[in-house]
């Protein structure tokens, strides 16, 4: 756990590892979201109306996951700022 009083190099490594995982997830999910959006669109002759309902549901889930990824990236950015601030304070 990151503590402001005692910043450790392992905390910084963990922050960067988590950010890397989130970036990888975003790279995988974003194209999937775009493809599913095409299938979820009404009026596509390749997809029945009943099936497009399921694709819309999947699309909604992908959008929520993407929003969660972005929110967590912001939180990790804040954690990185706190870490760097704590390291700067410890050096003084």
C-alpha positions in Angstrom: 0.0 0.0 0.0 1.3 3.4 -0.9 1.9 5.6 2.1 2.8 9.2 1.8 5.0 9.1 4.9 7.2 6.3 3.6 7.3 6.1 -0.2 9.0 3.0 -1.6 10.4 2.3 -5.0 8.1 -0.8 -5.1 5.1 1.5 -4.9 6.2 3.3 -8.0 6.8 0.1 -9.8 3.3 -1.1 -8.9 1.8 2.1 -10.1 3.5 1.8 -13.5 2.6 -1.9 -13.8 -1.1 -1.1 -13.2 -1.0 1.8 -15.7 0.5 -0.6 -18.2 -2.2 -3.2 -17.6 -4.9 -0.5 -18.1 -3.3 0.7 -21.3 -3.2 -2.8 -22.6 -6.9 -3.4 -21.7 -7.8 -0.1 -23.5 -6.0 -1.2 -26.6 -7.8 -4.5 -26.7 -11.3 -3.2 -25.7 -11.5 -0.1 -27.9 -11.5 -1.9 -31.2 -14.0 -4.5 -29.9 -16.3 -1.7 -28.8 -16.2 -0.3 -32.3 -17.0 -3.6 -33.9 -19.8 -4.4 -31.5 -21.3 -1.0 -32.1 -21.6 -1.9 -35.8 -23.4 -5.1 -35.0 -25.7 -3.3 -32.5 -26.8 -0.7 -35.0 -30.4 -1.2 -36.1 -31.2 -1.9 -39.7 -28.1 -4.0 -40.4 -29.2 -6.8 -42.7 -26.6 -9.2 -41.4 -28.0 -9.0 -37.8 -31.5 -9.7 -36.8 -33.3 -7.2 -34.6 -33.4 -9.7 -31.7 -29.7 -10.4 -31.9 -28.9 -6.7 -32.1 -30.4 -6.3 -28.7 -27.7 -8.5 -27.3 -25.0 -6.7 -29.2 -26.3 -3.4 -27.7 -26.1 -4.9 -24.2 -22.5 -6.0 -24.9 -21.7 -2.6 -26.3 -23.1 -1.0 -23.1 -20.9 -3.2 -21.0 -17.8 -2.4 -23.1 -18.5 1.4 -22.7 -18.8 1.0 -19.0 -15.6 -1.0 -18.8 -13.8 1.6 -20.9 -15.1 4.4 -18.6 -13.8 2.4 -15.6 -10.4 2.0 -17.3 -10.2 5.8 -17.8 -11.3 6.5 -14.3 -8.7 4.1 -12.9 -6.0 5.7 -15.1 -6.9 9.0 -13.6 -6.7 7.6 -10.1 -3.3 6.0 -10.8 -2.1 9.4 -12.1 -3.1 10.9 -8.8 -1.3 8.1 -7.0 1.8 8.8 -9.0 1.5 12.6 -8.2 1.2 11.7 -4.5 4.2 9.4 -4.7 6.4 12.0 -6.4 5.3 14.6 -3.9 6.1 12.3 -1.0 9.6 11.6 -2.5 10.1 15.3 -3.1 9.2 16.0 0.6 11.4 13.3 1.9 14.4 14.7 0.0 14.0 18.1 1.7 
